[in-house]
Amino acid sequence: MAIVIYADERSGNCLKVKWTAERLGLAYDWVEVDFVAGQARTPEFRRLNPAAQVPTVLLEDGRSLAQSNAIILHLARASELMPQDPYWQAKVLEWLFWEQSSHEPYLGMRLYHRLYRRTPERRIPPELKLEGEAALARMESWLSGSAFLVDGRLSLADIALLPYTRWAPRAGFALERFPHVRAWVARTEAELGLVAD
C-alpha cells in the first residue's frame, strides 16, 4: 500500500515531500489539491487536516500527518537523509526550523505575490525582499565552506531548502549575487535527479 500525498504542485512545501519520497524509493499516490482555489478548506479535506493546509500525507496505517518538515522527518527517520551522529541530526533540525521561520516566509511569500496574486512590485511588502536577501546571504556564507548544508552531504536540510531557493529568481531575487547558493542548487538538483529549473 502506498502513502497518499495531498498537495499542490506549485508549493515548495509540497515538493519537498515528493522529492523525499522519491529519493527514498517510497511508493506514493499524489492527489492534487488546489490550495489557492480553496480545495483544502472543504469539510472532506478538513477531516484529514483540520488546519486546512497542504501538504498532508495519509500514511499506510490510515493516520494523517501534516506540516512539510514533520512529514519529511517521519519519512526519512531511519535513512541516509538523516545523519546518525546526534550533533548532525540537530543541525538538520536547525536548518528545518530556520527554513520555516526565516526563509520560506519571505521567498515563498514573494513568489506567491508575484506569480499567483499578480501583485504589483510596489505593493509587495518591502520587508519580504530584505529578509529574503538576508536568508540567501546566510546560505551563501555557509555554503562557501560546504558542498551541502549538513556534514558535507545531501540531507533533509538540502531538500527542505531547495524549492524556494531554486525559485528565488521567479520571486525577484538575483541568484547571480549568490554564486555558492547557485552551485548548491545545481548540486542538489543533480543529486535528486531533477531537471534544472
C-alpha positions in Angstrom: 0.0 0.0 0.0 1.3 3.4 -0.9 1.2 6.6 1.1 -1.1 9.3 -0.3 0.3 12.9 -0.6 -2.3 15.6 -0.8 -0.5 18.5 -2.3 -0.4 21.5 -4.6 2.4 21.1 -7.2 3.0 24.8 -7.1 4.0 24.7 -3.5 7.6 24.2 -2.4 6.5 22.8 0.8 4.7 20.1 -1.1 7.5 19.4 -3.5 9.9 18.7 -0.6 7.6 15.8 0.5 7.5 14.5 -3.1 11.3 14.7 -3.5 11.9 13.0 -0.2 9.6 10.1 -1.0 11.2 9.7 -4.4 14.8 9.8 -3.0 13.8 7.1 -0.6 12.1 5.0 -3.2 8.7 5.1 -1.4 5.6 4.4 -3.3 3.1 7.2 -3.2 -0.1 8.4 -4.8 -0.3 12.1 -5.5 -3.6 13.9 -5.0 -3.6 17.4 -6.4 -5.2 19.9 -4.1 -5.6 23.5 -5.5 -4.8 25.4 -2.3 -5.3 28.8 -3.9 -8.8 27.8 -5.1 -9.7 26.7 -1.6 -9.8 22.9 -2.1 -8.1 22.4 1.2 -10.9 24.1 3.0 -13.6 21.6 2.2 -15.2 19.5 5.0 -13.7 16.3 3.5 -10.2 17.7 3.5 -10.5 19.1 7.0 -11.2 15.6 8.2 -7.7 14.8 7.1 -6.1 18.1 8.3 -8.2 20.4 10.4 -5.7 23.2 9.7 -6.7 23.0 6.0 -3.2 23.0 4.7 -1.1 21.2 2.2 0.9 19.0 2.2 -1.0 16.4 4.1 0.0 12.8 4.0 -2.2 9.7 4.6 0.2 7.1 6.0 -0.1 3.4 5.2 -1.8 2.7 8.6 -4.5 5.2 7.9 -3.3 8.1 10.1 -2.7 11.5 8.6 0.3 13.8 9.1 0.7 17.5 8.2 3.4 20.1 8.1 6.0 19.5 5.4 9.1 19.2 7.7 7.3 16.9 10.1 6.3 14.7 7.2 9.8 14.5 5.7 11.3 13.8 9.1 8.9 11.0 9.6 9.5 9.5 6.1 13.3 9.8 6.4 13.8 9.0 10.1 16.0 5.9 9.5 17.5 6.8 6.1 20.7 8.3 4.8 19.0 11.7 4.6 19.2 11.9 8.5 22.8 11.7 9.9 23.5 9.1 12.6 25.5 11.5 14.7 23.3 13.4 17.2 25.0 16.7 16.6 24.4 16.5 12.8 20.9 15.3 13.4 20.4 18.5 15.4 22.0 20.5 12.6 19.4 19.2 10.2 16.7 20.3 12.6 18.3 23.7 13.0 18.1 24.2 9.2 14.5 22.9 9.1 13.3 25.3 11.8 15.2 28.2 10.2 13.7 27.3 6.8 10.2 27.7 8.1 10.9 30.8 10.2 13.4 32.8 8.2 13.5 31.6 4.6 10.1 30.3 3.3 8.0 33.1 4.8 10.0 35.6 2.7 11.0 33.9 -0.6 7.7 31.9 -0.7 5.5 34.9 0.0 7.2 37.0 -2.7 6.7 34.2 -5.1 3.0 33.9 -4.1 2.5 37.7 -4.6 4.3 37.8 -7.9 3.1 34.6 -9.6 -0.3 33.9 -8.1 -1.7 37.2 -6.9 0.0 39.2 -9.6 0.7 41.9 -7.0 2.5 44.9 -8.5 6.0 45.2 -7.2 5.4 48.5 -5.4 2.6 46.8 -3.4 4.6 43.8 -2.2 5.7 44.4 1.4 9.4 45.6 1.1 10.5 43.5 4.2 9.9 40.4 2.1 12.7 41.4 -0.2 15.0 42.5 2.6 14.5 39.4 4.7 14.7 37.1 1.7 18.1 38.7 0.7 19.3 38.1 4.3 18.3 34.5 4.1 20.1 34.0 0.9 23.2 35.7 2.3 23.2 33.4 5.3 23.1 30.4 2.9 25.8 31.9 0.8 28.1 32.3 3.8 27.5 28.8 5.0 27.8 27.2 1.6 31.1 28.9 0.9 32.7 26.2 3.0 30.5 23.2 2.4 29.0 21.4 -0.6 25.8 20.7 1.3 24.1 22.2 4.4 24.9 19.4 6.9 28.1 17.3 7.2 29.1 17.9 3.6 26.5 15.5 2.2 22.9 15.6 1.0 20.3 15.6 3.8 16.8 16.6 4.6 18.1 20.1 5.1 19.0 20.4 1.5 15.7 19.0 0.3 13.8 21.4 2.6 15.6 24.5 1.4 15.8 23.7 -2.3 12.3 24.5 -3.6 12.0 28.2 -2.8 15.7 28.8 -3.2 15.7 27.4 -6.8 12.6 29.5 -7.5 14.2 32.7 -6.0 14.6 34.3 -9.4 10.8 34.0 -10.0 10.3 35.7 -6.7 12.6 38.6 -7.8 15.9 37.7 -6.2 19.1 37.7 -8.3 20.9 34.5 -7.6 23.9 35.8 -9.6 24.8 37.6 -6.3 25.0 34.3 -4.5 27.3 32.0 -6.5 27.7 29.4 -3.8 24.0 29.1 -3.4 23.6 28.7 -7.2 26.2 26.0 -7.2 24.5 24.3 -4.3 21.1 24.4 -6.1 22.7 22.7 -9.2 24.4 20.0 -7.0 21.2 19.3 -5.1 19.1 19.2 -8.2 21.6 16.7 -9.7 21.6 14.6 -6.5 17.8 14.4 -6.7 17.6 13.8 -10.4 15.7 17.0 -11.1 15.8 19.0 -14.3 17.4 22.4 -13.6 14.8 25.0 -13.0 
